[in-house]
Amino acid sequence: MTFLVSVVIPTFRRHELLNRCLAALLAQDLDPASYEVIVADDAASEDTRQFVDEIAGSASGGSFASLRMTLPTGANEPILPTIRYVPVTGAHGPAAARNAGWRAAHSEIIAFIDDDCIPTINWLKAGVNAFADGVVGVSGKIVIPPVLHPTDYELNATQLAKVDFVTANCFYRREALEEVGGFDERFKMAWREDSDLVFTLRERNARLINAPEVVVMHPIRSAPWGISLSQQRKSMFNALLYKKHPTLYRKYIRASPPWDYYCIIGALLVTLAGLLAGLPLVALLAFGTWFFLTGLFSMRRLRHTSHAPAHVAEMIVTSMFIPPLAIFWRLVGAFKFRVFFL
């Protein structure tokens, strides 16, 4: 059986978020017989299989009676589309999950969305209608509800709305994915795998367009204290993206190395060297430089974010550790992927 479009949702033990996303997908303003929804479970969890099978079983009966979901306001109770569960085995990560999903799909157009997103009711119809005149990829619009006094994490998350071809909202022709081999599964985290795919297609002169009428909502979820520290591991995959697409990386991602981080680390190293060499004046001057640069970095992060005491404390503490962690993971990536990357 073939469909007009297949929706691929990678997930990992997030039933509540998946439930919300599926609710909106099953209420799309599109003939339910024309599309399928594929849940690619990166945990290959029996709980998630049962969860999806329960929804799929209810869908096949044409009723929302036993579904653990709430339809969007004003939506009628439709006959539902096909829903399938695909466990991810072998390589893992969001890139591998999306590959498992689109390779199992039965359509020529593949729609990608994340399990923490909510598509508008006409998302699929608008996405499919954007394919014309040789278009092989469509980037939709991501709407992030504003936060009055955002944290540093929440402010950074809003930048997602400014990026093209984020896999939280994009469509590709299957033949284009097959031609380039899909997503590079060496990107083990949700970071840069979408940029890698679109850079690869751009280098092949594929026709890619933006479609602002293709909209998903992306509510920002709360994050634990110090989340910025663990996120520095993502820097490792910047090296892989740079190795594959150096020109496009410098054009679209970062034009130059993070010299501010290197200066902070350099000042810290000189401080330690001065102490070990018995040169207190050198150590004091270097420490003053480190303190000044770290303070500037902390204030920059606080400029447009919350000034709540707990958040201020988080910015001060994490600002001391982010530069060395970021550079450490950049160098790990440079070594791992065999590329000169500062």
ZADO-1210 file (C-alpha; in nm, 4 decimals, padded with zeros to 6 digits):
<atoms>
<atom x="00.0000" y="00.0000" z="00.0000" code="MET" pos="1"/>
<atom x="00.1336" y="00.3438" z="-00.0908" code="THR" pos="2"/>
<atom x="00.0522" y="00.6824" z="00.0598" code="PHE" pos="3"/>
<atom x="00.0774" y="01.0442" z="-00.0450" code="LEU" pos="4"/>
<atom x="00.3039" y="01.1242" z="00.2500" code="VAL" pos="5"/>
<atom x="00.4629" y="00.9443" z="00.5448" code="SER" pos="6"/>
<atom x="00.5293" y="01.1159" z="00.8771" code="VAL" pos="7"/>
<atom x="00.8354" y="01.0003" z="01.0709" code="VAL" pos="8"/>
<atom x="00.8575" y="01.0707" z="01.4460" code="ILE" pos="9"/>
<atom x="01.1749" y="00.9624" z="01.6286" code="PRO" pos="10"/>
<atom x="01.1149" y="00.9071" z="01.9987" code="THR" pos="11"/>
<atom x="01.2905" y="00.7837" z="02.3108" code="PHE" pos="12"/>
<atom x="01.0769" y="00.7003" z="02.6163" code="ARG" pos="13"/>
<atom x="00.8667" y="01.0170" z="02.6019" code="ARG" pos="14"/>
<atom x="00.5112" y="00.8859" z="02.5931" code="HIS" pos="15"/>
<atom x="00.3444" y="01.2036" z="02.7140" code="GLU" pos="16"/>
<atom x="00.5075" y="01.4161" z="02.4459" code="LEU" pos="17"/>
<atom x="00.4541" y="01.1499" z="02.1796" code="LEU" pos="18"/>
<atom x="00.0890" y="01.1283" z="02.2777" code="ASN" pos="19"/>
<atom x="00.0424" y="01.5021" z="02.2284" code="ARG" pos="20"/>
<atom x="00.2157" y="01.4967" z="01.8900" code="CYS" pos="21"/>
<atom x="00.0128" y="01.1999" z="01.7680" code="LEU" pos="22"/>
<atom x="-00.3109" y="01.3688" z="01.8730" code="ALA" pos="23"/>
<atom x="-00.2400" y="01.6564" z="01.6357" code="ALA" pos="24"/>
<atom x="-00.1163" y="01.4259" z="01.3579" code="LEU" pos="25"/>
<atom x="-00.4267" y="01.2104" z="01.3688" code="LEU" pos="26"/>
<atom x="-00.6473" y="01.5164" z="01.3348" code="ALA" pos="27"/>
<atom x="-00.4831" y="01.6533" z="01.0202" code="GLN" pos="28"/>
<atom x="-00.6945" y="01.8222" z="00.7553" code="ASP" pos="29"/>
<atom x="-00.5986" y="01.5574" z="00.5001" code="LEU" pos="30"/>
<atom x="-00.7622" y="01.2379" z="00.3816" code="ASP" pos="31"/>
<atom x="-00.6555" y="00.9841" z="00.6490" code="PRO" pos="32"/>
<atom x="-00.6193" y="00.7176" z="00.3820" code="ALA" pos="33"/>
<atom x="-00.3517" y="00.9281" z="00.2113" code="SER" pos="34"/>
<atom x="-00.0917" y="00.9336" z="00.4872" code="TYR" pos="35"/>
<atom x="00.0756" y="00.7154" z="00.7454" code="GLU" pos="36"/>
<atom x="00.2495" y="00.7909" z="01.0753" code="VAL" pos="37"/>
<atom x="00.5661" y="00.6004" z="01.1647" code="ILE" pos="38"/>
<atom x="00.6988" y="00.6081" z="01.5203" code="VAL" pos="39"/>
<atom x="01.0714" y="00.5246" z="01.5151" code="ALA" pos="40"/>
<atom x="01.1576" y="00.4142" z="01.8678" code="ASP" pos="41"/>
<atom x="01.5271" y="00.4660" z="01.9409" code="ASP" pos="42"/>
<atom x="01.4855" y="00.2817" z="02.2713" code="ALA" pos="43"/>
<atom x="01.3218" y="-00.0205" z="02.1033" code="ALA" pos="44"/>
<atom x="01.1112" y="-00.0293" z="02.4189" code="SER" pos="45"/>
<atom x="00.8319" y="-00.2793" z="02.4696" code="GLU" pos="46"/>
<atom x="00.6394" y="-00.0118" z="02.6619" code="ASP" pos="47"/>
<atom x="00.6528" y="00.2227" z="02.3643" code="THR" pos="48"/>
<atom x="00.5560" y="-00.0582" z="02.1274" code="ARG" pos="49"/>
<atom x="00.2497" y="-00.1331" z="02.3376" code="GLN" pos="50"/>
<atom x="00.1667" y="00.2353" z="02.3627" code="PHE" pos="51"/>
<atom x="00.1798" y="00.2837" z="01.9842" code="VAL" pos="52"/>
<atom x="00.0022" y="-00.0462" z="01.9137" code="ASP" pos="53"/>
<atom x="-00.2802" y="00.0593" z="02.1431" code="GLU" pos="54"/>
<atom x="-00.3225" y="00.3839" z="01.9522" code="ILE" pos="55"/>
<atom x="-00.2876" y="00.2068" z="01.6172" code="ALA" pos="56"/>
<atom x="-00.5500" y="-00.0468" z="01.7174" code="GLY" pos="57"/>
<atom x="-00.7873" y="00.2294" z="01.8167" code="SER" pos="58"/>
<atom x="-00.7158" y="00.4117" z="01.4933" code="ALA" pos="59"/>
<atom x="-00.7963" y="00.1093" z="01.2833" code="SER" pos="60"/>
<atom x="-01.1342" y="00.1006" z="01.4524" code="GLY" pos="61"/>
<atom x="-01.1996" y="00.4595" z="01.3552" code="GLY" pos="62"/>
<atom x="-01.2586" y="00.5864" z="01.7073" code="SER" pos="63"/>
<atom x="-01.0782" y="00.7960" z="01.9645" code="PHE" pos="64"/>
<atom x="-01.2643" y="00.6226" z="02.2460" code="ALA" pos="65"/>
<atom x="-00.9671" y="00.4340" z="02.3910" code="SER" pos="66"/>
<atom x="-00.6899" y="00.6764" z="02.2914" code="LEU" pos="67"/>
<atom x="-00.4994" y="00.8517" z="02.5679" code="ARG" pos="68"/>
<atom x="-00.5102" y="01.1856" z="02.3901" code="MET" pos="69"/>
<atom x="-00.7079" y="01.5034" z="02.3515" code="THR" pos="70"/>
<atom x="-00.7977" y="01.6365" z="02.0093" code="LEU" pos="71"/>
<atom x="-00.7219" y="01.9983" z="01.9199" code="PRO" pos="72"/>
<atom x="-01.0115" y="02.2341" z="01.9878" code="THR" pos="73"/>
<atom x="-01.2724" y="02.2235" z="01.7137" code="GLY" pos="74"/>
<atom x="-01.1454" y="01.9010" z="01.5556" code="ALA" pos="75"/>
<atom x="-01.3989" y="01.6399" z="01.4570" code="ASN" pos="76"/>
<atom x="-01.3567" y="01.2681" z="01.5272" code="GLU" pos="77"/>
<atom x="-01.2233" y="01.1362" z="01.1940" code="PRO" pos="78"/>
<atom x="-01.1331" y="00.8007" z="01.0512" code="ILE" pos="79"/>
<atom x="-00.7689" y="00.7747" z="01.1422" code="LEU" pos="80"/>
<atom x="-00.4580" y="00.7130" z="00.9322" code="PRO" pos="81"/>
<atom x="-00.2289" y="00.4133" z="00.9520" code="THR" pos="82"/>
<atom x="00.0085" y="00.4205" z="01.2490" code="ILE" pos="83"/>
<atom x="00.3149" y="00.1962" z="01.2616" code="ARG" pos="84"/>
<atom x="00.5832" y="00.1246" z="01.5183" code="TYR" pos="85"/>
<atom x="00.9445" y="00.0773" z="01.4027" code="VAL" pos="86"/>
<atom x="01.2100" y="-00.0261" z="01.6578" code="PRO" pos="87"/>
<atom x="01.5579" y="00.1139" z="01.6009" code="VAL" pos="88"/>
<atom x="01.8294" y="-00.1494" z="01.6198" code="THR" pos="89"/>
<atom x="02.1999" y="-00.1328" z="01.5434" code="GLY" pos="90"/>
<atom x="02.3112" y="00.2316" z="01.5289" code="ALA" pos="91"/>
<atom x="02.1250" y="00.4663" z="01.7597" code="HIS" pos="92"/>
<atom x="02.0553" y="00.8363" z="01.7849" code="GLY" pos="93"/>
<atom x="01.8036" y="01.0662" z="01.6137" code="PRO" pos="94"/>
<atom x="01.9741" y="01.0306" z="01.2747" code="ALA" pos="95"/>
<atom x="01.9516" y="00.6509" z="01.2889" code="ALA" pos="96"/>
<atom x="01.5912" y="00.6688" z="01.4106" code="ALA" pos="97"/>
<atom x="01.4860" y="00.8935" z="01.1238" code="ARG" pos="98"/>
<atom x="01.6611" y="00.6662" z="00.8763" code="ASN" pos="99"/>
<atom x="01.4779" y="00.3642" z="01.0150" code="ALA" pos="100"/>
<atom x="01.1533" y="00.5552" z="00.9837" code="GLY" pos="101"/>
<atom x="01.1797" y="00.6833" z="00.6267" code="TRP" pos="102"/>
<atom x="01.3217" y="00.3541" z="00.4979" code="ARG" pos="103"/>
<atom x="01.0130" y="00.1776" z="00.6336" code="ALA" pos="104"/>
<atom x="00.7807" y="00.4350" z="00.4767" code="ALA" pos="105"/>
<atom x="00.5423" y="00.3660" z="00.1897" code="HIS" pos="106"/>
<atom x="00.5351" y="00.7045" z="00.0164" code="SER" pos="107"/>
<atom x="00.7426" y="00.9326" z="-00.2028" code="GLU" pos="108"/>
<atom x="00.7241" y="01.2306" z="00.0332" code="ILE" pos="109"/>
<atom x="00.8611" y="01.2011" z="00.3866" code="ILE" pos="110"/>
<atom x="00.7625" y="01.4469" z="00.6583" code="ALA" pos="111"/>
<atom x="00.9837" y="01.4760" z="00.9666" code="PHE" pos="112"/>
<atom x="00.8684" y="01.6059" z="01.3028" code="ILE" pos="113"/>
<atom x="00.9925" y="01.5673" z="01.6606" code="ASP" pos="114"/>
<atom x="00.7849" y="01.4085" z="01.9343" code="ASP" pos="115"/>
<atom x="00.7847" y="01.7308" z="02.1387" code="ASP" pos="116"/>
<atom x="00.6247" y="01.9319" z="01.8563" code="CYS" pos="117"/>
<atom x="00.2601" y="01.9982" z="01.7709" code="ILE" pos="118"/>
<atom x="00.1731" y="02.0366" z="01.4016" code="PRO" pos="119"/>
<atom x="-00.1055" y="02.2710" z="01.3002" code="THR" pos="120"/>
<atom x="-00.4139" y="02.1039" z="01.1568" code="ILE" pos="121"/>
<atom x="-00.3163" y="02.1802" z="00.7940" code="ASN" pos="122"/>
<atom x="00.0549" y="02.0986" z="00.8379" code="TRP" pos="123"/>
<atom x="00.0632" y="01.7924" z="00.6144" code="LEU" pos="124"/>
<atom x="-00.1567" y="01.9391" z="00.3416" code="LYS" pos="125"/>
<atom x="00.0532" y="02.2561" z="00.3241" code="ALA" pos="126"/>
<atom x="00.3759" y="02.0566" z="00.3214" code="GLY" pos="127"/>
<atom x="00.2664" y="01.8275" z="00.0409" code="VAL" pos="128"/>
<atom x="00.1288" y="02.1173" z="-00.1652" code="ASN" pos="129"/>
<atom x="00.4696" y="02.2896" z="-00.1507" code="ALA" pos="130"/>
<atom x="00.6232" y="02.0197" z="-00.3725" code="PHE" pos="131"/>
<atom x="00.6169" y="02.1521" z="-00.7270" code="ALA" pos="132"/>
<atom x="00.8548" y="02.2373" z="-01.0099" code="ASP" pos="133"/>
<atom x="01.1300" y="02.0005" z="-00.9075" code="GLY" pos="134"/>
<atom x="01.1311" y="02.0814" z="-00.5350" code="VAL" pos="135"/>
<atom x="01.2985" y="01.8036" z="-00.3353" code="VAL" pos="136"/>
<atom x="01.2918" y="01.9575" z="00.0127" code="GLY" pos="137"/>
<atom x="01.0598" y="02.1879" z="00.2079" code="VAL" pos="138"/>
<atom x="01.1462" y="02.3684" z="00.5297" code="SER" pos="139"/>
<atom x="00.8526" y="02.4729" z="00.7436" code="GLY" pos="140"/>
<atom x="00.8090" y="02.7336" z="01.0145" code="LYS" pos="141"/>
<atom x="00.8652" y="02.6567" z="01.3818" code="ILE" pos="142"/>
<atom x="00.6668" y="02.8660" z="01.6285" code="VAL" pos="143"/>
<atom x="00.7985" y="02.8768" z="01.9840" code="ILE" pos="144"/>
<atom x="00.5632" y="03.0266" z="02.2434" code="PRO" pos="145"/>
<atom x="00.7364" y="03.3270" z="02.4055" code="PRO" pos="146"/>
<atom x="00.8550" y="03.3215" z="02.7659" code="VAL" pos="147"/>
<atom x="00.8375" y="03.6487" z="02.9601" code="LEU" pos="148"/>
<atom x="01.1647" y="03.6097" z="03.1503" code="HIS" pos="149"/>
<atom x="01.3475" y="03.3236" z="02.9780" code="PRO" pos="150"/>
<atom x="01.6385" y="03.1318" z="03.1189" code="THR" pos="151"/>
<atom x="01.9562" y="03.1020" z="02.9164" code="ASP" pos="152"/>
<atom x="01.8412" y="02.7566" z="02.8024" code="TYR" pos="153"/>
<atom x="01.4977" y="02.8873" z="02.6989" code="GLU" pos="154"/>
<atom x="01.6472" y="03.1823" z="02.5100" code="LEU" pos="155"/>
<atom x="01.8827" y="02.9516" z="02.3203" code="ASN" pos="156"/>
<atom x="01.5916" y="02.7207" z="02.2381" code="ALA" pos="157"/>
<atom x="01.4069" y="03.0062" z="02.0657" code="THR" pos="158"/>
<atom x="01.6882" y="03.0256" z="01.8094" code="GLN" pos="159"/>
<atom x="01.5493" y="02.7059" z="01.6587" code="LEU" pos="160"/>
<atom x="01.2767" y="02.9148" z="01.4989" code="ALA" pos="161"/>
<atom x="01.5395" y="03.0991" z="01.2927" code="LYS" pos="162"/>
<atom x="01.7033" y="02.7903" z="01.1412" code="VAL" pos="163"/>
<atom x="01.6053" y="02.6360" z="00.8056" code="ASP" pos="164"/>
<atom x="01.5454" y="02.2634" z="00.7543" code="PHE" pos="165"/>
<atom x="01.5323" y="02.1643" z="01.1171" code="VAL" pos="166"/>
<atom x="01.4053" y="01.8073" z="01.1367" code="THR" pos="167"/>
<atom x="01.1351" y="01.9218" z="01.3752" code="ALA" pos="168"/>
<atom x="00.9563" y="02.0457" z="01.0631" code="ASN" pos="169"/>
<atom x="01.0739" y="01.9523" z="00.7165" code="CYS" pos="170"/>
<atom x="00.9737" y="01.7409" z="00.4165" code="PHE" pos="171"/>
<atom x="01.1903" y="01.5577" z="00.1631" code="TYR" pos="172"/>
<atom x="01.1318" y="01.3481" z="-00.1431" code="ARG" pos="173"/>
<atom x="01.2264" y="00.9893" z="-00.0798" code="ARG" pos="174"/>
<atom x="01.4452" y="00.9753" z="-00.3888" code="GLU" pos="175"/>
<atom x="01.6578" y="01.2622" z="-00.2541" code="ALA" pos="176"/>
<atom x="01.7099" y="01.0782" z="00.0748" code="LEU" pos="177"/>
<atom x="01.8000" y="00.7598" z="-00.1108" code="GLU" pos="178"/>
<atom x="02.0453" y="00.9439" z="-00.3317" code="GLU" pos="179"/>
<atom x="02.2492" y="01.0801" z="-00.0388" code="VAL" pos="180"/>
<atom x="02.1988" y="00.7824" z="00.1933" code="GLY" pos="181"/>
<atom x="01.9715" y="00.9624" z="00.4372" code="GLY" pos="182"/>
<atom x="02.1047" y="01.1070" z="00.7606" code="PHE" pos="183"/>
<atom x="02.4655" y="01.0434" z="00.8607" code="ASP" pos="184"/>
<atom x="02.4346" y="00.8132" z="01.1606" code="GLU" pos="185"/>
<atom x="02.7686" y="00.9258" z="01.3003" code="ARG" pos="186"/>
<atom x="02.5742" y="01.2201" z="01.4427" code="PHE" pos="187"/>
<atom x="02.4725" y="01.0399" z="01.7609" code="LYS" pos="188"/>
<atom x="02.3014" y="01.3353" z="01.9256" code="MET" pos="189"/>
<atom x="02.0265" y="01.5702" z="01.8132" code="ALA" pos="190"/>
<atom x="02.2809" y="01.8149" z="01.6755" code="TRP" pos="191"/>
<atom x="02.3884" y="01.9048" z="01.3216" code="ARG" pos="192"/>
<atom x="02.2483" y="01.5921" z="01.1549" code="GLU" pos="193"/>
<atom x="01.9795" y="01.8044" z="00.9895" code="ASP" pos="194"/>
<atom x="02.2338" y="02.0658" z="00.8794" code="SER" pos="195"/>
<atom x="02.4512" y="01.7903" z="00.7323" code="ASP" pos="196"/>
<atom x="02.1656" y="01.6582" z="00.5207" code="LEU" pos="197"/>
<atom x="02.0612" y="01.9955" z="00.3842" code="VAL" pos="198"/>
<atom x="02.4252" y="02.0945" z="00.3183" code="PHE" pos="199"/>
<atom x="02.4734" y="01.7715" z="00.1220" code="THR" pos="200"/>
<atom x="02.1672" y="01.8463" z="-00.0899" code="LEU" pos="201"/>
<atom x="02.2711" y="02.2079" z="-00.1456" code="ARG" pos="202"/>
<atom x="02.6104" y="02.0925" z="-00.2691" code="GLU" pos="203"/>
<atom x="02.4225" y="01.8807" z="-00.5242" code="ARG" pos="204"/>
<atom x="02.2166" y="02.1835" z="-00.6336" code="ASN" pos="205"/>
<atom x="01.8913" y="02.0270" z="-00.5165" code="ALA" pos="206"/>
<atom x="01.5928" y="02.2604" z="-00.5152" code="ARG" pos="207"/>
<atom x="01.5039" y="02.3398" z="-00.1534" code="LEU" pos="208"/>
<atom x="01.2422" y="02.5929" z="-00.0479" code="ILE" pos="209"/>
<atom x="01.1010" y="02.7560" z="00.2641" code="ASN" pos="210"/>
<atom x="00.7262" y="02.7317" z="00.3200" code="ALA" pos="211"/>
<atom x="00.6124" y="02.9575" z="00.6086" code="PRO" pos="212"/>
<atom x="00.2612" y="02.8181" z="00.5849" code="GLU" pos="213"/>
<atom x="00.3901" y="02.4761" z="00.7009" code="VAL" pos="214"/>
<atom x="00.3760" y="02.5339" z="01.0758" code="VAL" pos="215"/>
<atom x="00.4506" y="02.3364" z="01.3899" code="VAL" pos="216"/>
<atom x="00.4439" y="02.4563" z="01.7487" code="MET" pos="217"/>
<atom x="00.7480" y="02.3763" z="01.9604" code="HIS" pos="218"/>
<atom x="00.6781" y="02.4487" z="02.3293" code="PRO" pos="219"/>
<atom x="00.9939" y="02.4855" z="02.5356" code="ILE" pos="220"/>
<atom x="01.0285" y="02.2238" z="02.8045" code="ARG" pos="221"/>
<atom x="01.1847" y="02.2890" z="03.1421" code="SER" pos="222"/>
<atom x="01.5483" y="02.1874" z="03.1837" code="ALA" pos="223"/>
<atom x="01.7521" y="02.0843" z="03.4886" code="PRO" pos="224"/>
<atom x="01.9970" y="02.3198" z="03.6562" code="TRP" pos="225"/>
<atom x="02.3262" y="02.3282" z="03.4702" code="GLY" pos="226"/>
<atom x="02.1885" y="02.1799" z="03.1461" code="ILE" pos="227"/>
<atom x="02.4314" y="02.3980" z="02.9492" code="SER" pos="228"/>
<atom x="02.7252" y="02.1927" z="03.0769" code="LEU" pos="229"/>
<atom x="02.6043" y="01.8585" z="02.9434" code="SER" pos="230"/>
<atom x="02.5084" y="02.0220" z="02.6138" code="GLN" pos="231"/>
<atom x="02.8700" y="02.1103" z="02.5421" code="GLN" pos="232"/>
<atom x="02.9222" y="01.7514" z="02.4291" code="ARG" pos="233"/>
<atom x="02.7360" y="01.8462" z="02.1132" code="LYS" pos="234"/>
<atom x="03.0413" y="02.0512" z="02.0103" code="SER" pos="235"/>
<atom x="03.2042" y="01.7244" z="01.9079" code="MET" pos="236"/>
<atom x="02.9690" y="01.6986" z="01.6108" code="PHE" pos="237"/>
<atom x="03.0530" y="02.0476" z="01.4897" code="ASN" pos="238"/>
<atom x="03.3866" y="01.8964" z="01.3900" code="ALA" pos="239"/>
<atom x="03.2166" y="01.6295" z="01.1780" code="LEU" pos="240"/>
<atom x="02.9962" y="01.8862" z="01.0066" code="LEU" pos="241"/>
<atom x="03.2995" y="02.1064" z="00.9387" code="TYR" pos="242"/>
<atom x="03.4938" y="01.8139" z="00.7955" code="LYS" pos="243"/>
<atom x="03.2157" y="01.7313" z="00.5509" code="LYS" pos="244"/>
<atom x="03.1156" y="02.0869" z="00.4565" code="HIS" pos="245"/>
<atom x="03.3883" y="02.3388" z="00.5551" code="PRO" pos="246"/>
<atom x="03.2668" y="02.6212" z="00.3298" code="THR" pos="247"/>
<atom x="02.9002" y="02.5926" z="00.4226" code="LEU" pos="248"/>
<atom x="02.9916" y="02.5493" z="00.7899" code="TYR" pos="249"/>
<atom x="03.1775" y="02.8801" z="00.7904" code="ARG" pos="250"/>
<atom x="02.8956" y="03.0471" z="00.5957" code="LYS" pos="251"/>
<atom x="02.5940" y="02.9236" z="00.7925" code="TYR" pos="252"/>
<atom x="02.7156" y="02.7955" z="01.1309" code="ILE" pos="253"/>
<atom x="03.0196" y="02.9853" z="01.2537" code="ARG" pos="254"/>
<atom x="03.2518" y="03.2067" z="01.0533" code="ALA" pos="255"/>
<atom x="03.5521" y="03.1672" z="01.2850" code="SER" pos="256"/>
<atom x="03.6686" y="02.9595" z="01.5826" code="PRO" pos="257"/>
<atom x="03.5444" y="03.0609" z="01.9317" code="PRO" pos="258"/>
<atom x="03.8478" y="03.2756" z="02.0083" code="TRP" pos="259"/>
<atom x="03.6847" y="03.4104" z="02.3257" code="ASP" pos="260"/>
<atom x="03.6800" y="03.0575" z="02.4694" code="TYR" pos="261"/>
<atom x="04.0435" y="03.0031" z="02.3726" code="TYR" pos="262"/>
<atom x="04.1434" y="03.3312" z="02.5389" code="CYS" pos="263"/>
<atom x="03.9645" y="03.2320" z="02.8604" code="ILE" pos="264"/>
<atom x="04.1367" y="02.8948" z="02.8647" code="ILE" pos="265"/>
<atom x="04.4712" y="03.0532" z="02.7793" code="GLY" pos="266"/>
<atom x="04.4407" y="03.2941" z="03.0717" code="ALA" pos="267"/>
<atom x="04.3572" y="03.0060" z="03.3042" code="LEU" pos="268"/>
<atom x="04.6550" y="02.8020" z="03.1837" code="LEU" pos="269"/>
<atom x="04.8910" y="03.0958" z="03.2281" code="VAL" pos="270"/>
<atom x="04.7559" y="03.1408" z="03.5805" code="THR" pos="271"/>
<atom x="04.8368" y="02.7807" z="03.6649" code="LEU" pos="272"/>
<atom x="05.1769" y="02.8010" z="03.4943" code="ALA" pos="273"/>
<atom x="05.2617" y="03.1172" z="03.6871" code="GLY" pos="274"/>
<atom x="05.1742" y="02.9530" z="04.0174" code="LEU" pos="275"/>
<atom x="05.3783" y="02.6422" z="03.9378" code="LEU" pos="276"/>
<atom x="05.6773" y="02.8498" z="03.8224" code="ALA" pos="277"/>
<atom x="05.6728" y="03.0721" z="04.1275" code="GLY" pos="278"/>
<atom x="05.5748" y="03.3854" z="03.9330" code="LEU" pos="279"/>
<atom x="05.2943" y="03.5338" z="04.1422" code="PRO" pos="280"/>
<atom x="05.2655" y="03.8587" z="03.9428" code="LEU" pos="281"/>
<atom x="05.2206" y="03.6689" z="03.6168" code="VAL" pos="282"/>
<atom x="04.9668" y="03.4403" z="03.7832" code="ALA" pos="283"/>
<atom x="04.7778" y="03.7387" z="03.9280" code="LEU" pos="284"/>
<atom x="04.7613" y="03.9237" z="03.5954" code="LEU" pos="285"/>
<atom x="04.6503" y="03.6095" z="03.4117" code="ALA" pos="286"/>
<atom x="04.3886" y="03.5342" z="03.6762" code="PHE" pos="287"/>
<atom x="04.2581" y="03.8886" z="03.6477" code="GLY" pos="288"/>
<atom x="04.2263" y="03.8407" z="03.2722" code="THR" pos="289"/>
<atom x="04.0435" y="03.5102" z="03.3213" code="TRP" pos="290"/>
<atom x="03.8115" y="03.6664" z="03.5803" code="PHE" pos="291"/>
<atom x="03.7338" y="03.9632" z="03.3527" code="PHE" pos="292"/>
<atom x="03.6668" y="03.7538" z="03.0414" code="LEU" pos="293"/>
<atom x="03.4582" y="03.5004" z="03.2333" code="THR" pos="294"/>
<atom x="03.2589" y="03.7844" z="03.3887" code="GLY" pos="295"/>
<atom x="03.1886" y="03.9308" z="03.0451" code="LEU" pos="296"/>
<atom x="03.0741" y="03.5917" z="02.9222" code="PHE" pos="297"/>
<atom x="02.8421" y="03.5507" z="03.2208" code="SER" pos="298"/>
<atom x="02.6950" y="03.8998" z="03.1782" code="MET" pos="299"/>
<atom x="02.6398" y="03.8349" z="02.8083" code="ARG" pos="300"/>
<atom x="02.4329" y="03.5288" z="02.8934" code="ARG" pos="301"/>
<atom x="02.2319" y="03.7287" z="03.1486" code="LEU" pos="302"/>
<atom x="02.1687" y="04.0289" z="02.9231" code="ARG" pos="303"/>
<atom x="01.8342" y="03.9117" z="02.7881" code="HIS" pos="304"/>
<atom x="01.7496" y="03.6382" z="03.0376" code="THR" pos="305"/>
<atom x="01.6020" y="03.5982" z="03.3834" code="SER" pos="306"/>
<atom x="01.7694" y="03.7710" z="03.6766" code="HIS" pos="307"/>
<atom x="01.6181" y="03.5378" z="03.9346" code="ALA" pos="308"/>
<atom x="01.8833" y="03.4576" z="04.1990" code="PRO" pos="309"/>
<atom x="01.8965" y="03.0859" z="04.1144" code="ALA" pos="310"/>
<atom x="01.9415" y="03.1599" z="03.7457" code="HIS" pos="311"/>
<atom x="02.2090" y="03.4237" z="03.8105" code="VAL" pos="312"/>
<atom x="02.3968" y="03.1713" z="04.0236" code="ALA" pos="313"/>
<atom x="02.3649" y="02.9117" z="03.7477" code="GLU" pos="314"/>
<atom x="02.5056" y="03.1545" z="03.4902" code="MET" pos="315"/>
<atom x="02.8022" y="03.2444" z="03.7087" code="ILE" pos="316"/>
<atom x="02.8930" y="02.8835" z="03.7867" code="VAL" pos="317"/>
<atom x="02.8368" y="02.7388" z="03.4403" code="THR" pos="318"/>
<atom x="03.0167" y="03.0281" z="03.2701" code="SER" pos="319"/>
<atom x="03.3349" y="02.9154" z="03.4437" code="MET" pos="320"/>
<atom x="03.3080" y="02.5656" z="03.3015" code="PHE" pos="321"/>
<atom x="03.1531" y="02.6104" z="02.9573" code="ILE" pos="322"/>
<atom x="03.4651" y="02.7381" z="02.7724" code="PRO" pos="323"/>
<atom x="03.6943" y="02.4500" z="02.8749" code="PRO" pos="324"/>
<atom x="03.4184" y="02.1923" z="02.8226" code="LEU" pos="325"/>
<atom x="03.3273" y="02.3303" z="02.4811" code="ALA" pos="326"/>
<atom x="03.6889" y="02.3339" z="02.3630" code="ILE" pos="327"/>
<atom x="03.7504" y="01.9880" z="02.5084" code="PHE" pos="328"/>
<atom x="03.4624" y="01.8406" z="02.3082" code="TRP" pos="329"/>
<atom x="03.5629" y="02.0314" z="01.9935" code="ARG" pos="330"/>
<atom x="03.9092" y="01.8784" z="02.0171" code="LEU" pos="331"/>
<atom x="03.7621" y="01.5354" z="02.0881" code="VAL" pos="332"/>
<atom x="03.5587" y="01.5743" z="01.7689" code="GLY" pos="333"/>
<atom x="03.8637" y="01.6886" z="01.5735" code="ALA" pos="334"/>
<atom x="04.0539" y="01.3793" z="01.6881" code="PHE" pos="335"/>
<atom x="03.7628" y="01.1396" z="01.6441" code="LYS" pos="336"/>
<atom x="03.6754" y="01.2574" z="01.2935" code="PHE" pos="337"/>
<atom x="04.0334" y="01.3290" z="01.1845" code="ARG" pos="338"/>
<atom x="03.9975" y="01.6964" z="01.0963" code="VAL" pos="339"/>
<atom x="04.1860" y="02.0117" z="01.1890" code="PHE" pos="340"/>
<atom x="03.9157" y="02.2023" z="01.3737" code="PHE" pos="341"/>
<atom x="03.9727" y="02.4836" z="01.6217" code="LEU" pos="342"/>
</atoms>
